[in-house]
């Protein structure tokens, strides 16, 4: 519990000046509040008199005055505070923070250069504590709380100063003790000063060395002088009194019991073999580990012990991968049975895509044809362009992904890249043409120009002389310059696409 501290200081200075000036006032205020710290703030205003009123910011009350500045008035201002706080808290004055008992003096300067000296007489109240060591049987009640286990417990309340008082309980819970004795006798049995003449379970309650309950249990069998009976369950056969029995039945033997009583011993024998069955669930998807085996065991004597060849010792298998598993079950009599179990999985889903590229990098005439297999039909599809059809048609070049989901919710994500088969910029620029009048390649035909209406085509001879120029290339070059046939040679073209890309340059050969 931390002590709340509020500090407020307000000094009003009244000064007289000559030349018939009005009385000036200076208001210096400090204010603040905190649950763990206390902060003091100073402010100073000077000027013409005006109304002085109380203003609240919701947590503090501040005296305010509004006057025109006239400089430092009144000399040094002194103030004293006497805060009391709990250990762990602190007080802040200006830029200084204090958390140790003592007297602190801080000098602050107002915006007009006047000194303000604040004396803080700080008192720190400490935290008190106590330790109680207790032991009890079963439970212990402390400070209205009941504890049932050993441990260290604490309880915090305020002390007389309002600070924390921590009480600590070191508690030991003493448990009751028990014991069990199994005995057999001919006619009667004496135990703890009592005589018992019939079979049964008897208890005797007393106190142990710690003063807690001590309960002794007697599991008593009274053997009659003429008969006794034994019930046994065996895996395949059972040896009793020198005889081997391999079938279920009731057998007798005349003898004396272990206490010397004359009796006819009777064996009630059950020959029981383990019968094991299982229900197997295959994995739902390729590579998943959600296969399971539910095993049912009949016969034998509980409890059963289970050992899988994978090392698990649980009765069933849960969330396992596909594969072959061998289980050996053993009952309390060491009777055992072994079974082989197989968990299967579906084939992995594969989209097996076939891609038809776009004819040009800007054309949307590409397609993707997928042929999924594996998993469990039917399939659903989700492409990264939002389509849910199996195949995509009339698509531009780019990167595509398809998520194939089968009937069991198994999924396969495939990435498919679609390109284009034409040349860059969809242009095909021949490097040879034959203007010989046979109507075959008689002019220089450039494919794909419809995409570039502002194209400028220029052709130069090997000396750099311009022999052909066309804006838009609406009329193809026929191998002539100024109406005259140019000779067989290699010329050089420069093509401006006027689409922001670099010019295209290369050779073009005329052959007649």
C-alpha positions in Angstrom: 0.0 0.0 0.0 1.6 3.2 -1.1 0.8 6.6 0.5 -0.7 9.2 -1.8 1.0 12.6 -1.6 -0.3 15.9 -2.8 1.9 19.1 -2.6 0.7 22.5 -3.5 2.3 25.9 -2.9 1.2 29.2 -4.1 3.0 32.5 -3.2 1.6 35.9 -4.1 4.0 38.8 -4.1 2.6 42.3 -4.1 5.0 45.2 -5.0 4.7 49.0 -5.4 6.4 51.0 -8.1 6.8 54.7 -8.5 5.5 57.1 -11.2 1.9 56.4 -10.1 2.0 52.8 -11.5 -0.6 50.4 -10.4 0.2 47.7 -7.8 1.8 44.7 -9.6 1.4 41.2 -8.4 3.5 38.1 -9.0 1.9 34.7 -8.5 4.2 31.7 -8.1 2.4 28.3 -7.8 3.6 24.7 -7.3 1.2 21.9 -7.7 1.2 18.1 -8.2 -0.1 14.7 -7.1 1.0 11.1 -7.4 0.4 7.6 -6.0 4.1 6.6 -6.2 5.8 9.9 -6.8 5.1 13.5 -6.0 6.0 16.1 -8.5 6.4 19.8 -7.8 6.1 22.4 -10.6 6.9 26.1 -10.4 5.4 28.8 -12.6 5.5 32.6 -12.3 3.5 35.4 -14.0 3.8 39.1 -13.7 1.8 42.0 -15.2 -1.2 44.2 -14.9 -3.7 43.2 -12.2 -6.5 41.0 -13.4 -8.9 38.6 -11.9 -7.3 35.7 -10.0 -9.3 32.5 -9.8 -9.1 28.8 -9.1 -8.8 26.5 -12.1 -9.1 22.7 -12.0 -7.5 20.2 -14.4 -9.5 17.3 -12.9 -6.7 16.3 -10.5 -5.2 19.5 -9.1 -6.3 23.0 -8.1 -4.1 25.9 -9.3 -4.2 29.5 -8.5 -3.7 31.7 -11.5 -3.2 35.4 -12.3 -2.7 37.0 -15.7 -0.5 40.1 -15.8 2.0 41.7 -18.2 5.7 40.8 -17.4 7.7 43.4 -15.6 10.9 41.4 -14.6 12.0 39.8 -11.3 10.2 41.2 -8.3 10.4 40.3 -4.6 13.8 38.5 -4.5 14.2 34.9 -3.6 11.1 32.8 -2.7 11.3 30.2 0.0 8.9 27.3 0.6 8.9 24.2 2.8 7.1 20.8 2.4 6.9 17.9 4.8 5.8 14.8 2.9 5.5 11.3 4.4 5.6 8.4 1.9 6.0 4.6 2.1 9.2 2.7 1.2 9.3 2.2 -2.5 7.7 5.5 -3.4 9.4 8.8 -4.2 9.0 12.5 -4.3 10.0 14.6 -7.3 10.9 18.3 -6.9 11.8 20.0 -10.2 14.3 17.6 -11.8 15.2 15.9 -8.5 13.7 12.7 -7.2 14.1 11.6 -3.6 13.2 8.2 -1.9 15.4 8.3 1.3 14.4 10.1 4.5 16.2 13.4 4.8 16.0 17.2 4.1 16.5 18.3 0.6 16.9 21.9 -0.7 16.2 22.7 -4.4 16.8 26.0 -6.1 14.5 26.8 -9.1 14.6 29.8 -11.4 11.5 31.4 -12.7 11.2 32.6 -16.3 12.0 36.1 -15.1 15.3 35.0 -13.3 14.0 35.0 -9.7 15.2 32.3 -7.4 12.8 29.9 -5.7 14.2 27.8 -2.8 12.1 24.7 -1.9 13.0 22.8 1.3 11.6 19.2 1.4 11.6 17.4 4.8 11.0 13.8 3.5 10.1 11.0 5.9 10.1 7.4 4.6 7.9 4.9 6.4 9.1 1.3 6.2 7.3 -2.0 5.5 6.7 -4.2 8.5 6.6 -8.0 8.5 6.1 -11.2 10.6 6.8 -14.9 10.2 4.6 -17.7 11.6 5.7 -21.4 11.4 2.9 -23.9 11.7 2.2 -27.6 11.1 -1.3 -29.2 11.0 -3.1 -32.4 10.0 -5.0 -32.2 6.7 -5.6 -28.4 6.7 -4.9 -25.1 8.5 -7.0 -21.9 8.6 -5.1 -18.6 8.7 -6.5 -15.1 8.2 -9.8 -16.5 7.1 -8.2 -18.8 4.5 -8.0 -22.6 4.7 -4.8 -24.2 3.3 -4.6 -27.9 2.4 -1.0 -28.2 1.3 2.4 -27.3 2.6 3.9 -24.1 1.5 4.9 -20.4 2.1 1.9 -18.1 2.2 1.7 -14.3 2.7 -1.0 -11.8 3.8 -0.7 -8.1 3.2 -2.5 -5.4 5.3 -1.8 -1.8 6.0 0.2 -1.0 9.2 -0.4 2.0 11.4 1.4 4.3 8.9 -0.7 3.1 6.0 2.3 1.2 4.5 2.4 -2.5 3.7 2.5 -5.0 6.6 3.4 -8.5 5.2 2.6 -11.5 7.4 4.2 -14.8 6.2 3.1 -18.3 7.1 5.5 -21.3 6.8 3.0 -24.2 6.8 3.6 -28.0 6.9 0.5 -30.2 6.3 0.9 -33.6 7.9 -1.0 -36.3 6.1 -2.6 -39.4 7.7 -0.8 -42.7 7.5 -2.3 -46.0 6.4 -1.2 -49.7 6.5 -2.7 -52.9 5.2 -2.2 -56.4 6.5 -3.3 -59.6 4.8 -3.8 -62.6 7.0 -5.5 -66.0 6.9 -6.5 -68.3 9.8 -8.3 -71.6 10.4 -11.1 -70.5 12.8 -10.4 -67.1 14.2 -7.8 -64.3 14.3 -6.8 -61.9 17.1 -5.8 -58.4 15.9 -5.5 -55.3 18.1 -7.2 -57.0 21.1 -10.1 -58.1 18.9 -11.1 -61.6 17.8 -12.4 -62.1 14.3 -14.2 -65.3 13.3 -15.2 -64.5 9.7 -13.4 -63.3 6.7 -13.5 -59.6 5.9 -11.7 -56.3 5.9 -11.3 -54.6 9.2 -9.9 -51.2 10.2 -8.3 -49.8 13.3 -7.9 -46.1 13.8 -5.4 -44.4 16.1 -2.9 -41.5 16.0 0.6 -41.6 14.4 3.8 -39.9 15.7 2.6 -36.6 14.3 -0.7 -36.8 16.1 -2.6 -37.3 12.8 -4.9 -40.2 11.9 -3.3 -43.6 11.4 -5.6 -46.2 9.9 -4.6 -49.8 9.9 -6.5 -52.3 7.6 -6.7 -56.0 8.0 -7.6 -58.1 5.0 -8.6 -61.4 6.7 -9.4 -64.8 5.3 -10.9 -67.4 7.7 -10.2 -70.8 6.4 -12.7 -73.4 7.2 -11.3 -76.7 8.5 -12.9 -78.7 5.7 -12.8 -76.7 2.5 -10.9 -74.0 0.6 -11.4 -72.5 -2.8 -9.0 -71.1 -5.4 -10.1 -69.2 -8.5 -7.6 -68.9 -11.3 -7.4 -67.7 -14.9 -4.6 -69.0 -17.1 -3.5 -68.4 -20.7 -3.2 -72.0 -22.0 -2.7 -74.3 -18.9 -2.3 -74.2 -15.2 -0.2 -76.3 -12.7 -1.8 -76.9 -9.4 -0.7 -79.4 -6.7 1.6 -81.2 -9.2 -1.1 -81.5 -11.8 -1.4 -79.6 -15.1 -4.8 -78.5 -16.2 -5.4 -77.2 -19.8 -9.2 -76.9 -19.8 -11.7 -74.8 -17.9 -13.2 -76.7 -14.9 -13.5 -77.2 -11.1 -10.9 -79.4 -9.5 -10.5 -80.6 -5.9 -7.5 -81.7 -3.8 -7.6 -83.1 -0.2 -4.8 -81.5 1.9 -4.1 -79.3 4.8 -4.1 -75.5 4.3 -1.1 -73.3 5.2 -2.3 -72.9 8.8 -2.6 -76.7 9.3 -6.4 -76.8 9.0 -7.8 -79.9 7.4 -9.6 -79.0 4.2 -10.6 -79.9 0.7 -8.9 -77.5 -1.7 -11.0 -76.5 -4.7 -9.7 -75.0 -7.9 -12.1 -73.1 -10.1 -10.0 -72.7 -13.3 -10.7 -70.6 -16.4 -8.5 -71.0 -19.4 -8.6 -67.7 -21.2 -6.7 -66.6 -24.3 -6.5 -63.0 -25.5 -8.7 -62.0 -28.4 -7.7 -58.8 -30.1 -9.5 -56.8 -32.8 -8.8 -53.4 -34.3 -10.4 -50.6 -36.3 -7.9 -48.8 -38.5 -8.3 -45.3 -40.0 -6.0 -44.5 -42.9 -4.4 -41.0 -43.2 -6.7 -38.5 -44.9 -4.0 -36.9 -47.0 -0.6 -37.8 -48.5 2.2 -37.1 -46.0 -0.2 -36.4 -43.1 0.0 -38.1 -39.7 -3.7 -38.4 -38.9 -3.9 -42.2 -39.1 -5.2 -44.1 -36.1 -5.8 -47.6 -34.8 -8.5 -48.4 -32.2 -7.8 -51.7 -30.5 -10.2 -53.9 -28.6 -9.0 -56.7 -26.3 -11.1 -59.5 -24.8 -10.1 -62.3 -22.5 -7.0 -62.5 -20.2 -6.8 -60.6 -17.0 -6.7 -56.8 -16.7 -4.7 -54.7 -16.8 -3.2 -55.2 -20.2 0.2 -53.9 -21.3 0.7 -52.7 -24.9 3.9 -52.5 -26.9 4.0 -51.3 -30.5 7.1 -51.9 -32.6 7.2 -48.0 -33.0 7.9 -47.9 -29.2 4.5 -46.6 -28.1 2.9 -48.2 -25.1 -0.7 -46.9 -25.5 -3.6 -49.1 -26.3 -4.5 -47.2 -29.5 -2.5 -45.2 -32.0 -3.6 -41.6 -32.7 -2.2 -39.2 -35.3 0.4 -41.5 -36.9 1.7 -41.7 -40.4 1.0 -44.5 -42.9 2.9 -47.7 -42.5 2.9 -51.2 -41.0 2.6 -51.6 -37.2 3.0 -54.6 -34.9 1.3 -54.6 -31.5 2.0 -57.1 -28.7 -0.6 -57.2 -25.8 0.3 -58.8 -22.5 -2.1 -59.3 -19.6 -1.2 -59.4 -15.9 -0.5 -63.1 -16.1 1.9 -62.5 -19.0 -0.5 -64.0 -21.5 0.2 -62.3 -24.8 -1.1 -61.8 -28.4 0.5 -60.1 -31.4 -1.3 -58.5 -34.4 0.0 -56.8 -37.5 -1.8 -53.6 -38.7 -1.4 -51.6 -41.9 -2.3 -47.9 -42.2 -2.5 -46.6 -45.8 -2.5 -43.1 -47.3 -3.8 -41.6 -50.6 -1.5 -40.6 -53.4 -0.1 -37.1 -53.3 -2.2 -34.6 -55.3 -0.5 -33.3 -58.4 -1.9 -30.7 -60.8 0.2 -31.8 -63.8 -0.2 -28.5 -65.8 0.1 -28.0 -69.5 0.9 -24.4 -70.5 0.2 -22.7 -73.8 2.2 -19.5 -73.9 0.9 -16.1 -75.2 1.8 -15.3 -78.7 3.1 -12.0 -77.6 4.2 -10.5 -74.3 1.2 -8.1 -74.3 -1.4 -10.6 -75.6 -3.9 -12.4 -73.4 -4.2 -15.6 -75.4 -2.3 -18.0 -73.1 -3.9 -20.9 -71.3 -3.2 -23.4 -68.6 -4.7 -26.9 -68.7 -4.3 -29.0 -65.5 -4.9 -32.7 -65.1 -4.9 -33.4 -61.3 -4.5 -36.8 -59.9 -3.9 -38.3 -56.4 -5.9 -37.6 -53.3 -9.7 -38.3 -53.3 -11.9 -36.9 -56.0 -13.8 -34.7 -56.6 -11.4 -31.7 -56.6 -12.0 -28.0 -56.2 -9.7 -25.2 -57.5 -8.7 -21.7 -56.5 -6.4 -19.7 -58.7 -4.5 -16.6 -57.5 -6.5 -14.5 -60.0 -9.7 -15.6 -58.2 -11.0 -18.1 -60.8 -12.3 -21.5 -59.5 -12.3 -23.4 -62.8 -10.1 -26.3 -63.4 -8.3 -24.6 -66.4 -7.5 -21.0 -67.3 -8.0 -19.6 -70.8 -7.2 -16.2 -72.5 -4.8 -15.1 -69.8 -1.7 -12.9 -70.1 1.8 -14.0 -69.3 2.8 -14.1 -65.7 3.1 -16.3 -62.6 0.0 -18.3 -61.6 -0.7 -20.5 -58.5 -3.5 -23.0 -58.2 -4.7 -24.6 -54.9 -6.2 -28.0 -55.6 -8.4 -29.4 -52.8 -9.7 -32.9 -52.8 -12.8 -34.4 -51.1 -11.0 -34.9 -47.8 -9.7 -31.4 -47.7 -6.2 -32.4 -48.8 -4.5 -29.6 -50.7 -1.7 -29.0 -53.1 -0.4 -25.6 -54.2 1.3 -25.5 -57.6 3.1 -22.5 -59.1 2.9 -22.2 -62.9 4.8 -19.7 -65.1 3.2 -18.5 -68.4 5.5 -16.8 -71.0 5.2 -15.8 -74.6 6.5 -17.3 -77.8 7.0 -14.2 -80.0 10.1 -11.9 -80.0 10.6 -9.1 -77.6 8.1 -6.3 -78.0 6.2 -8.6 -80.4 8.3 -7.4 -83.3 9.8 -9.7 -85.9 12.5 -7.9 -87.9 13.8 -9.9 -90.8 17.6 -9.5 -91.5 17.2 -10.3 -95.3 14.8 -9.6 -98.1 15.0 -10.1 -101.9 13.5 -7.2 -103.9 13.8 -9.0 -107.3 10.3 -8.7 -108.6 9.2 -12.4 -107.9 6.6 -11.2 -105.4 8.4 -13.2 -102.7 10.0 -11.0 -100.0 10.2 -8.1 -102.4 10.0 -5.6 -99.5 11.2 -5.5 -95.9 8.2 -6.7 -93.9 8.3 -6.1 -90.2 5.7 -8.0 -88.2 4.0 -6.6 -85.1 4.1 -2.9 -86.0 0.4 -2.4 -85.3 1.3 -2.2 -81.6 3.6 0.8 -82.3 1.8 3.5 -84.3 4.5 6.1 -83.7 7.4 4.0 -84.9 10.2 5.7 -86.9 12.3 3.4 -89.2 15.6 4.5 -90.6 18.1 2.5 -92.8 21.7 3.5 -93.3 24.4 2.2 -95.7 27.8 1.1 -94.4 29.1 4.7 -94.7 26.3 5.9 -92.4 24.3 7.6 -95.2 20.5 7.5 -94.7 18.9 5.5 -97.5 15.4 5.1 -96.1 13.2 6.7 -93.5 9.5 6.2 -92.6 7.3 7.6 -89.8 4.8 4.9 -88.9 6.2 2.5 -91.5 3.0 2.6 -93.6 5.0 2.1 -96.7 7.5 -0.8 -96.6 11.1 -0.4 -97.9 11.5 -1.9 -101.3 15.3 -1.8 -101.4 15.4 1.5 -103.3 16.8 4.9 -102.6 15.4 7.9 -104.5 13.7 5.5 -106.9 16.9 3.6 -107.7 17.6 0.0 -106.7 20.3 -0.3 -104.1 23.0 -2.9 -104.7 23.3 -6.2 -102.9 24.9 -5.3 -99.5 24.3 -5.2 -95.8 22.6 -2.1 -94.4 21.9 -1.1 -90.9 18.6 -0.1 -89.4 17.7 2.0 -86.4 14.0 1.7 -85.2 12.5 4.1 -82.6 9.4 2.6 -81.0 8.6 5.8 -79.2 7.2 3.9 -76.2 10.0 4.7 -73.8 12.2 1.7 -74.7 15.7 1.8 -76.1 16.0 2.0 -80.0 16.3 -1.3 -81.9 19.5 -1.6 -84.1 20.7 -4.3 -86.4 21.7 -5.4 -89.9 19.4 -5.9 -92.9 20.8 -7.5 -96.1 19.5 -7.0 -99.6 19.9 -9.9 -101.9 18.7 -10.0 -105.5 
